[in-house]
Structure formats: structure tokens, C-alpha cells
Amino acid sequence: MYEVELKVRADHETVRERLADRGAAREETVTQRDVYYDAPHRDFAETDEAFRLRVERNDEAVAKLTYKGPLVDESSKTREEHETTVESIEEARAIVEGIGFESAAAVEKERERYALDGFTVTLDDVTDLGEFVEIETEVTTEAEVAAARDRARDLLAALGLDTDATIRRSYLGLLFEAGEAHSDV
């Protein structure tokens, strides 16, 4: 599975209005806390991979374990991604740390999700970074990535957002870049 994603900084109020004008369906608002791990056998910063445990809360808490592969193109945040829900975040954490992975940093955000034209449009308010908009979809094969990316770029433009201002760095990378990464995981 490939997650095709474009991300930009944007004022949420303006984007909410544009989403409403286009008839987007508001899905939910959640808070997320992602704890990222370093691998004992390779440097994920060098290989451009990510491994995390996420706790997502709205009415109830859901825990997910996610691996994200390296970026697959030069103009988006598209990656191979594998994710599964875990029954117990505490047990998942014990397993991950038991096999030698060490927590590196945490990212906290509030996400407001909308469905529009086959995409998820997410308004993210990231602690210590500010407001962002992500447009994403999933495709099965790498051959489908370019067409999905082009459709995402069209939707970004239709929402009045600058297609030349896309950000390929993860929130974790942006936090490290800004000197704001939290290691109190």
C-alpha cells in the first residue's frame, strides 16, 4: 500500500470555508500522539524510514503501529506504508522496546478530517509547529502513484493552496529542524 500525500502550511479557517464551498464531508476531529523509534540495526534518519506507535483519541483511544518506507518520488510525501491497530499500546511498546528499538521523539497534533473527491483532507495543528493541511489517498501499486499525486495536486490548487509550497519533510523532521523535537516520550 502506498500513501500519496501532499502537505502545506495553511490557515485553517480559510481552508474550512473552501472545503464547505466544495461540499466536503467533515468526518472527525482527533488528537494524536506519535512516538517514533530508532532501530537497533539501521539509522532511520539516513534511510528515510519511520517506525512509530500512535495513540489516537476522540471518543475512545485507538493504538496503531506503523512502518513508513522511504519517499518514492521527488515531489510529494508518498511512501510505502504498513499500519495495524494494536490492542494494547503498553504491550506494543514493551514488544518494540524488548527487541531493541528505542524511543526517539514524540509528535502531538490535533487533526480535523474531511472527505473530498476520493481524498482525505486533514487540517493539522501540530504542537510547536502550527497549522498544516494534508491531502492524501492510498493506492495499491507504485504504478498508481503519479496519477494519484497529480489529482492531489489538482485538489490542493482547487482549495486555493500553493502547489509550489508543498513540504516533503515529516512533522518529526520539521520538529528536529526547528529544535523542538520532544524526547520526553
N, C-alpha and C positions, 0 to 999 in steps of 0.2 A: 504494500500500500504506500502511496506517495501523498504527502500533504503539500499541496500547492498553495503558497501563501505570499501575499504582499502586505507590507506594513508601512505606515507613515505616521508622523506626528500630526495631530489634528485636534481642533476644538470640538468637543463632543456635542455641545448644544447645536452648532451649525450642522453637524453630520446627522444628528437626530431629526432635525427638520427636513433634511434632504431624504432621509430614509422614509419618513412619514409621507412625503410628497410622492415617493415611488411605490408606496404601498407595502413596505417591508413589514414582515410579521415579527413583533417582539417576542422572543422566546423566554428568556430568563436573565436574571442577574445573579451572579455567584461570586464568592470570594475564593481565591486560590492561594495556597502556599506550596511552592515547589522547592523541594530540597534536591540539589544537584550533587552528584557523586563523582569522585575521581576514581578511575580504575587502577588496580594494582599492576596491571600488565601493559598499559599504554596510556599516553597523555591525551585525553580527550580534547584539550585546547589545541594540540598540534594536529590531531586527526579530524577536527571539526565535528565531533560527535557529542551527544549528550545522553546522560542517563539520569533519570530523576524519579522521585516519589512525589506525587501530588495529592494534596488533600483539598477537595473542592466542597464548599459548603453553600447551600441555600436552605431548604427546609431540613435537610439531613446532610451528613458528611459522607462523601464517597472518596475512596482512595484508589489511585491509579499508579501503575508502574509503567514508565515509558522509556524506550530507546529511540533516539533520533540519529540517523546516519548523517554523513557529510552532505553539504549543499550539492545539488546536482546540476545547477546551471548558474550563469553569471548575473542574472537579472532578477532573481526572486529568492525567497527563503524556502524553496522546495527541497524536501528531504524525504528519504525513505523513513517511515515511522512505524513502530510497533508499540501497541499500548494494550494493557489489560487492567481490568478492575481487580483489586485485591480485597479480600475480606477484612483483613486487619492491617492497618498501617504499622502498628507496633511489631507484628510478626514479620511483615515485609522488610521493615527497617532492620530487624535482627538478622534476617537471612542475608540481606545485602551487605551489612557490616560484618557478618560472620564469615563471608567468603572474601573479605579483604577490601571492599570498597569503602572509601572514607568520604564523609560529607564535606563538601567544599564551600557551598554558599546557598542562600535561600533567596527566592524572589516571591514577593507578595503583591497581589493585584486584585482589583475588583473588575469583573468582566460583565458587560451587558451585551447579550447576544441577540442578533436579528437574523432572519432567513430572508434572502432576496435573490431571485434569479438563479437558484441552484447553489448559492454560496452562503456561507455563514459570515456575517459581518459582525465583528466584535469591537466594542468600544472598551478599551483597556485603560484603567487608571492604575499605573504601576507606582508603588511606593518608591520614593526618591528619584523617579524619572519623569512622571507626568502622564499626559494623555496621548494615546495612540489609537489608531484604527487598523485592524487586521481584516483582510478579505481572504477567505480560504475555502478550499474544497479538497476532496480526496479523489484520487484516480488510482486505478489498479496497476497500470503499467507505466514505465518510463516513457513509452511512445506517446502517451496521452498528455504528458506534462505541458508541452509547448502550447497546445490548443487551450488547455485549462488556464494557463498563465496569461495568455492573450485575452481570454474572456474576463479574468480577474482584473487585468489592467483596464479593460473597457469599462467595467463596473466602477473601478476607482475613479476614472475620469467622469463617468456619469454622476458620481456623487460630488463632483467639483473638487476632487483632491488631486494633488500634483503627482502625476505618474513618474516624474523625474526625481522625486524626493523619497523613493522607496528605501527602506532600511533593511539590509540583509543580516544585520547582527541580531542575535537573540537578546532578550531582556537581560539575561545573565551577563552576556558580553558587554552590553551597554552599561550595566551597573559597575562592572570591573573597570571599564574605560573611564567612568566618572568617579572612580574611587569610592563608590557607595555600596559595593557588594558586602552583604552581611554574612559573616561566618558563624554567627550565633544560631546554628541550626539545631 
